[in-house]
Amino acid sequence: MSIEANEDTTEDTIEVQPLPLDAWHREQGAQMVEFAGYHMPIQYEGIIAEHLWTREHAGLFDVSHMGQLLLSGPDLDAAVEAILPIDLSTLKLGSQRYSLLLDKNGGVLDDLMVSRWPNDLYLVVNGATKWDDIAYLREHLPDEITLNHLEDRALLALQGPEAYAALARHAKGEYDLGSLKFMKFGRFTLAGHDVTIARAGYTGEDGFEISLSADAAEEISNLLCGEPEVKPIGLGARDSLRLEAGLPLYGHDLSPETSPIAADLVFGINKRRRAEGGFHGASRVQSELADGTQTKRVGLALDGRRAAREGDAIMAGDTQVGMVTSGGFAPSLGHPIAMGYVALQHAETGTELEIDVRGKRLSAKVVQMPFVPNRYFR
């Protein structure tokens, strides 16, 4: 699983710290691992059981390791558009959008969510990259723009087809929780605590991300896990769920060497910005939009039970034509799946390939993603 690879890189470089729910996870019987500089739960009762529970009911994920940033200041939209390929003129209050942090050569430094708050822009960035993201933004934003890292906030994700039923019993606001559609957010209270709830997530399921005070995280986690539909879910199932949903994971499927066009993330670069440019990496993005790329991120379906892993070679006969960036067993499908980059001439859906897994060739076919249909509430 991709998380295992990151353990090695974070252990030597980042001082491991506890998250607000560290003790709570241990009380629930979680197996804890080091990830992105924190002790985090990888599983409670088992990855497959937690995965299937989330697909059928609702799972509560602690994603407090992710960075929550608040940007404010004069001419904020122009300052952010000079870096990100987002069209902020179309981002209305109460909406959020997927975007990309690119370097000046068009490599992906991170993928992130941007939300329009009343006088600010709220960003959620990956936990493993947040310190680099903060440094990069501070270096390239004008001095007049204030960047606040909301370190006193926790972030919970409630995901699954029964997430709404469980959360709606407790969320109080100026409007009904049901009025929130996918990629919309609003302010609510849970057990008297002020929270921000976005209808979004990383599993392909309907669900919510809840930003709240770290001091309230344990009370709210107990509240939600007291509902019959909800169980705590670890990072292991989060990874298999997002893989089934065809969602790339930064540090594995995305990196500074990755082109957003090859990664099939054109939707993260808004139409006006594709035409006008004016953001970091625009020259490469516009060139690749016009001329194409040499490789493409694809989904691969495998037979049997043996899974391919990150770094395994994708073969066409005796020629390596690509490399796996994420792979594992798909509990919802009953067979292994993988994601990787292949030479463009081998990227068409239905192409028969092989993956070299430690000297054994496994048959693989290029398939469309997501592997499991998304069930967002639109």
N, C-alpha and C positions, 0 to 999 in steps of 0.2 A: 504494500500500500504506500502511496506517495508520502504519507506523513512520516513513515519510517526514515525516508531519505533526509528529511529536514531535521530530524533529531540530531544527526551527526553534525550538520552545519551550524546549528544553533548552540549546541552544547559547549563548544570551545570558544564561542565569540560573544555570547550574551549571558549575563548573570540571570539565572532562573529566579523568577519571582512568583508569588502566589497571586491569584485573582481574587476578587471579592467573595466568590462562592467556593473557594478552595476547600474549606472545612465542610461545607454543605455537600460537595461532591463526594468527599470521603465518607461522610455519614450515610450517603445513599449506596455505598459499596462500590464506588467507581474505581477502576484501574487507572491510575494517573501516569502520564508520560510528560516528558519535556517537549514542548513545541512552541516555537516562535518566542522563546524566552520566558515561558510560563509553565507552571504545572497545570496540566489540563486533563480532563477525563477522556480516555479513548474508548471505554466501553463500561457498561454496567452489567447487563445479563448476557451480552454477546452481540457481535456486530450484526449478524443476520437477523436475529430476533428483533433488535432495535430498528433495523432498516425496514423490515416488514411491518412492524407496529406503526412506524411513521407513515408508510404508504396507505395503511388501512385506517389509522386513527389520528393521533397527534403526538409529536415529539417536541420536548423542550430542550433546546441547545443553548449552552452558554458560549457566546461568541464575544465575550468582553475583552479578549485579547486584541480585537480589531481596533483601529484608531478612529476616534470620533473627533472631527476638527470643525471649528466654526470660523469662517472668514467674514470680515466686515471691513468697511471703510469706503472712501470716496471712489467713484468710478470702478466699483468692484467687478461688475460684469466684464468690462473691457480688460481689466487686469487678469481675470481668470481665463478669458477667451484667448489671451495672448499665449497661454500655456496649453490649455486643454482644447481638444477639437469639438467642443460642445457649443450648441447654439442656445445661449441663455435667454435670447429674446422670446423663445417659445417655452421656456420653463416657468410655468405659472406657480403662484403661491399654493402650497399644498401638494406639489408634484415632485417626483424625483426621477432621475435618469441615470442610466449606465454611461460611464465615460472612461477614458484612458489617459494615464499620465505617460507621455512619451518623452524620450530624450530628443536632442536636436537632430539625431540621425534617424529618428523614426522608430527606434527600439522601444519596447514596452517596459516601462519602469514599474507600472502597477495598473490594475483596473480598479475602479472605484465607483461609488454612488454619489451623486450630487443632488441635494434637495434645496428647494427655495423656501427659506424661512422668512418671516416678515421683513427683517432688515439685514439678513445674513444669508450666506450659503453654507449649508451643512454637508460635510463630506464624511463618508465612511470608507476607510482604506484598509488594506490587508494588514494583519498583525505582524507578519514577518518583515514587512517593508515600511511600517509606519514611521520609524525614526528617519529613514532615508527620505521618505516622502516629505516629511516635515522640513528637513534640511533643504531639500530641493525647492519646495514651494517658498520657503523663506528667502532663499537665494534669488529666486526669479520674480517674486512678487514685489511691487513697489513698497517702499518703506511705509507708505501711508496705509497699507492694508494690514490689519491685525489678524494674526492667526492664533486662535486659542485651541490648545489640545485639551479636550474635556476628559482629563484623567480621572475625575471623580464620578464618571458615569459608567454604568454597566450596560451590556447589550445582550438581550435574550432573543432567541428566534423560536417561535412556536409554529411548527410546520405540520401539515397533514390535512386530509379532508374534513376532520372534525375539529380543526383548530378554531374555526370561527365559533362553533357552538360553545366551546369551553371558554374562550376569551369574552364572548358577548355577555356572559353572565356577570362579569365583573367590570367591564370597561364602561365608564361613564363619561359623557362629553356633551358638547353643544349639539352634536348630531349623532345619529345612530352609527355604530361601528360598521353595520352592513352597507352604509353609503360609501365606504372606502373601497375603491377598486384597485386592481393591480397597479403598483407604482404611484399610489397616492398615500398621503400620510395626514395625521391630525393629532391634536393634543387631547389627551383623555386623563382620567384618574383611575388608578387601580388601588383598591383598599385605601383610598385617601391620598395616595402618592401621585404627584404629577408625572406623567410619562408622555413620550411621543411614540405613536404607533404608526408604522408604515406597513402597507400590505405588500409584502415582498419576501424574498427568501432565496435559498440556494439549493433547494431540493427538487424543484420542478412542481412542487405541490402548492396549493393555496396555503397561505400562511401569513405570519406577521413578524416584524422585527420591532422590538420594544426597547427604546432607550430610556433609562431610568437612573436615578441616583444609586450609586454603589451601596449606600446604606440600606436601600429598600430591596436589594436584589434577593436576599434570602427569604424575606417575607413574601415577595411576589412569586418566587419559585415554589415555595410551599403551597401558596394559594392555587397556582395553576396545576401543580402536580397532585393536588387534592381532588382534582376533577377526574372522573372515571375515564375520560378519553386520553389523558395526558400521562406520559412517562418521561423521565430524563433520558436523553440520548447522547452518546459520546461522539468524539471526532471520527471514529472509525466508520460509523454509519453515515455520518455527514459526508464523508468522502465517497462512499459507494453510491449514495443518493445523488450527489452532484454529478458523478460520472454517468449514471443512468440518464440524468437530465441533459447530458451533453455540454455541461458548463466547464470551461477551462479553469484550472487552478494555477494561480500565480506561483512562480518558482519551479513549475513542472511543465505545464502546457504553454506558459507565457514567461518571457524573460527579455532582457535587453537585446538579445540576439533575434527576438521574434518580431516579425512584421505584423502589424494589425490586419493587413490585408490577407497575408498567408494564413493568419489565425482565424479568418472568416468572421472578423469583428467589425465589419464595415458599418453595421448598425450603430456602433458606438461613436461614429464620426458623422455628425449631422450633415444633412444635404447642403446647406448653405456653406458650411465650413469646408466640405470637400471641394466646392467650386472656388471659394475665395481664398482658402489657405489661411496663413497668418497665425499658425500655432506651431508649437515645437514639433519638428519632424514632418512638417507639411510637404516639403519638397519630395521626400521619399513616398509619402502616402499618395500624393497626386500622381507621381510617376507610375506607381504600381497600379493605381486605379486605371490609368490609361493603358498601360502595357502589360499588366498581369504580373504574376509572381512565378517563381520556379517551383515552389512547393505549396502545399495546402494542408491545413489541419482536417483530418477525416476521422470518422468513426469506423471501428472494425469489430465485427462479430466473429467469435471463435466457437468451434465445436468442443464437446467434451467438458471436462472440469478444470483442466490446468490453465492457469491464467498467465498472460504476458505481463511484464512489469516494465517500468520506466527504464529506458536504455536498451531494451531488446531491439534487435535489428529487424526491419521489415524488408522482406525479400521478394523479388520477382525472378524466379529461377535462381541462378547463381549470383545475381546482382542485387546489392543492397540498394533499395529505393527509398528508404525512410527509416524512422526510429520511433518507437513507442514513447510517449510522454506521460501517459497514465494508463493503468490497466488493473483489472481485478475481476472477481466473480460478481455477476449481477444477480442478486437474490430475487429480484422481481421477474427475471427472465429465465433463470435456471441454467445459464451458461456464461462463460467469460466474455467480457467486452474490453475494448481498449480504445485509446485515442492517440493519435500520433500525426507526424508530418510525413508526407510522401511526395515524391516528384509528381508534378502536375499531370503528366500523362498516365499516372496510375491512380488518380484521385476520383475517377468517375464511379458513381454508385454501381455496385454489382461486380466490380473488379475483383478477381480472385488473386490473393497474395498468400504469402507464408510469413510467419514470425519465428525467428530463431530464439528459442528459450533455452538457454544454457546447453546449446548443442542439439536440441531436438526441434524439428520443424513442426509448427502447428499451422493448420489451414486457417485462413482468415479471409473474410469478404468485406469490402468497403460497403458500409450501409449509411443511410441518412441518420442524422441526429436531430432531436434527442432519441436515445434508445427507447426510453419510456415516455409516452406523450405527456407533455406538461399539462397541469390542471390549474393554471392561474385563474383568478376570479377577475374577469375583464368586464 
